[in-house]
Amino acid sequence: MIAAALCLSSQALGRVAVAQEQPAPGEAGAREQVETVGGPPESLPSADEEAARRRAYSTGIVMLGGILICGVSLVALALLWGNRMRRIARQPLPKVAPRDDLWYLKAKDKPDVGDANVGDTEYPS
């Protein structure tokens, strides 16, 4: 699959140039030195353009690899996290004391003697 992607991307980069042998200066084929597939000889890229194209291709492949690795790791993280959450959800809840449904009818606890209320007006003598 990776080999197919590399092959397709190299075909999409541009024209394929095939260099022929250099004829002698007096021969009839001196003008036609390079043959291109799909275009005239004037449209050949220079060496700088070819180097830039190869750099762009390498950068693109590295970026696609990074995206692929990040995507696979995120899917793996979601699977592992989901498994852990399912395990936690299957555990029984801890036991709790039975609730008193009439809790609001109970008398409040009396405060201790040592506690002083804010509204008290009696002072010790």
C-alpha positions in Angstrom: 0.0 0.0 0.0 2.8 2.4 0.9 4.7 1.4 -2.3 1.6 2.1 -4.4 1.2 5.6 -2.7 4.9 6.4 -3.4 4.5 5.2 -7.0 1.4 7.3 -7.6 2.9 10.4 -6.0 6.1 10.1 -8.1 3.9 9.9 -11.3 1.9 12.9 -10.2 5.0 15.1 -9.7 5.5 15.8 -13.4 6.9 14.8 -16.7 9.6 12.1 -17.0 12.7 13.3 -18.8 14.8 10.8 -20.7 18.3 11.9 -21.8 19.6 10.6 -25.0 23.2 10.3 -26.1 25.0 13.5 -27.2 25.4 13.4 -31.0 28.4 14.9 -32.6 28.0 18.6 -33.4 27.7 18.0 -37.2 25.0 15.3 -37.1 21.4 15.9 -37.9 20.1 15.0 -34.4 22.1 17.7 -32.6 19.0 19.7 -31.8 17.1 16.9 -30.2 19.1 16.1 -27.1 16.4 15.4 -24.6 13.0 13.8 -25.1 10.1 14.4 -22.7 6.9 12.5 -22.3 3.9 14.7 -22.8 5.6 18.0 -23.7 8.0 19.9 -25.9 11.8 20.1 -25.0 11.5 23.7 -24.0 9.4 22.9 -20.9 12.1 20.9 -19.1 12.7 22.0 -15.4 16.1 23.4 -14.4 18.3 21.7 -11.8 17.0 24.1 -9.1 13.4 23.4 -10.0 14.2 19.7 -9.9 15.8 20.0 -6.5 12.9 22.0 -5.2 10.5 19.4 -6.5 12.4 16.6 -4.8 12.5 18.6 -1.5 8.7 19.2 -1.8 8.1 15.5 -2.4 10.2 14.5 0.6 8.5 17.0 2.8 5.1 15.8 1.6 6.0 12.2 2.3 7.3 13.1 5.8 4.1 15.1 6.5 1.8 12.3 5.4 3.8 9.9 7.5 3.4 12.2 10.5 -0.3 12.5 10.0 -0.6 8.7 9.6 1.3 8.1 12.8 -0.7 10.7 14.8 -4.0 9.2 13.5 -3.1 5.7 14.4 -1.9 6.7 17.8 -5.1 8.7 18.5 -7.2 5.7 17.4 -5.1 3.4 19.7 -5.5 5.9 22.5 -9.3 6.0 22.1 -9.5 2.2 22.1 -7.3 1.9 25.2 -9.2 4.6 27.0 -12.6 3.2 26.1 -11.5 -0.2 27.4 -10.5 1.3 30.7 -13.7 3.3 31.1 -15.8 0.2 30.3 -13.9 -1.7 33.0 -14.4 1.1 35.5 -18.1 1.3 34.6 -18.6 -2.4 35.2 -17.3 -2.3 38.8 -20.1 -2.1 41.4 -20.6 1.1 43.3 -19.5 1.2 47.0 -22.1 0.4 49.6 -23.8 3.4 51.2 -25.9 3.7 54.4 -29.6 3.6 53.9 -31.1 7.1 53.6 -33.5 8.5 56.1 -36.5 9.8 54.1 -37.7 11.9 57.0 -34.5 13.7 57.8 -36.1 17.1 57.8 -38.4 16.2 60.7 -35.6 15.3 63.1 -34.8 17.7 65.9 -31.6 19.6 65.6 -28.7 18.7 67.9 -28.3 21.1 70.9 -25.0 23.0 70.8 -22.4 22.3 73.5 -22.3 24.5 76.6 -18.9 25.9 75.6 -20.1 27.2 72.3 -21.1 30.9 72.3 -23.7 32.1 69.8 -23.2 35.4 68.1 -26.5 36.8 69.2 -26.0 36.1 72.9 -26.3 39.3 75.1 -25.3 37.7 78.4 -21.8 38.4 79.5 -20.0 36.4 82.2 -19.5 38.5 85.4 
